[in-house]
Amino acid sequence: MKIYSLAELLRTAREQSSYYRKLYVGVAEFADGRVPELSQLPIVDQTEFWAANTIQHNQLLTRPMADGIVFKSGGTTGSPKFSVFSQEEWDSFTEVFSRGLSANGLKSGQRIANLFYVGELYASFIFIMKSIEQAVEPALHFPIAGTTSPEEVLKIVGDFDVDVIAGVPTTLLVLAEYFSRNKSRYPKVSPRKILFGGESMYSDQRERLQEIFPGVDIRSIGYASVDAGPIGYADPECGQDEHRVFGDATHLEIVDEDTGEVILEPKRPGRILLTNRTRILMPIIRYPVGDRAQWVEEVSPGFRDRKYVILGRSGEAARVGPVSIYYEDMRAFLAPRLLGMNFNQFQLVIAHRMGRDLLVVRIGASAQIDELKAFEKKVIAEFSTERPMFAESVAKGLIHPLEIEWVDPRLLTTNPRTGKLKRIIDQRKA
């Protein structure tokens, strides 16, 4: 496994990536030959980052793509995003993550049903498969995939006495509810552990799974993204939404959302920035992963795997069930459709009702609200066409349909200290 020193990562990014060279103009430490502290470097702006990471005439990568693996990473069909790993980086990513699996209690001989998703350059299934293969404790892998019907999944689980089921919460709940209605058909199905990833597992969802599968142990499979890399792992000491930093391979910072100040003390919320020391082809340096968090433990000298708790999404993207909705993509979608309608600002509100996530687009509009309501059905229908994964998730009962709320612009939620608009409001953690 290759882990780069911070000095090598920063110098390579600045010298070989046009994006980072431009970003670090004026950083004095580079000019006099020294490598700056991370806190002295600017935070990556996601819009500019992805604008630089184009398929043709790329300004972000430090060298041409020649080996390894490429994944699609969020965005609408009109603005595709991709993430690339060299072969060495891909091996390192999965090896680092596999350590988290071992720390979280993966045992030799356990039988794991992989219900994550695969295809169309999606990473999760392949990523989990390779991470299982890299684990210190050898397990028996059942590559089923999340698109498999509940009937077939349960048949495989029962026939092979699978004791661990891994997948995203929405898929796991659909499977559990189907099993609950058809228990007599699957007498051998009795999972001992559920590993979830890709989205949060809320208390009502945990309770329902434990009601259907009495005694099942529910844990996070780990926290990672195809953009940033390994972000955190869970061990038996971690509570709900708690993870530990992969301290040898990453630098995880929690910073004030308004000032960018690095937060060191526990119980003070901020947004997560990640610097990945296993990636140098597509450098990830002070990259906003899109989540808010706060430290749980005090700083402990010599111990790098500090524990933190995830508090929900930050301003970059809203995770609604298995679907990511980027704020800037939503703005690009709304603007032409509301042209001339006194469309001002908007915010994405995420709620959790009756066991499912709900996305509400709250739009500040100075026109008469009754005049604007006529556009709702049209906008919602066109959004479903633009984001088929969202529409498919609604059809499967994984999330609620999109809702639009028109309000006086003065009623949009702002930060009481700075007056800035809160672009994404996650009410699920309230």
Buried (B, 14 or more C-beta within 10 A) or exposed (E): BBBBEBEEBBBBBBEBBBBBBEBBEEBEBBEEEEBBEBEEBBBBEBEBBBEBBBEEEBBBBBEEBEEBBBBBBBBBEEEBBBBBBBEBBBBBBBBBBBBBBBBBBBEEEBBBBBBBBBEEBBBBBBBBBBBBEBBEBEBBBBBBBBEBEBEEBBBBBBEEEBBBBBBBBBBBBBBBBBBEEEEEEBEEBBBBBBBBBBBBBBEBBBEBBBEBBEEBBBBBBBBBBBBBBBBBBBBEEBEBBBBBBBEEBBBBBBBEBEEBEBBEEBEEBBBBBBBBBBBBBBBBBBBBBBBBBBBBEEEEEEEBBBBBBBBBBBBBBBBBBBBBBBBBBBEBBBEEEBEEBEBBBBBBBBBBEEBBBBBBBBBBBEBEEEEBEEBBEEBBEEBBEBBEEBBBBBEEEBBBEBBBBBBEBEEBEBEEEEEEBBBBBBEBBE
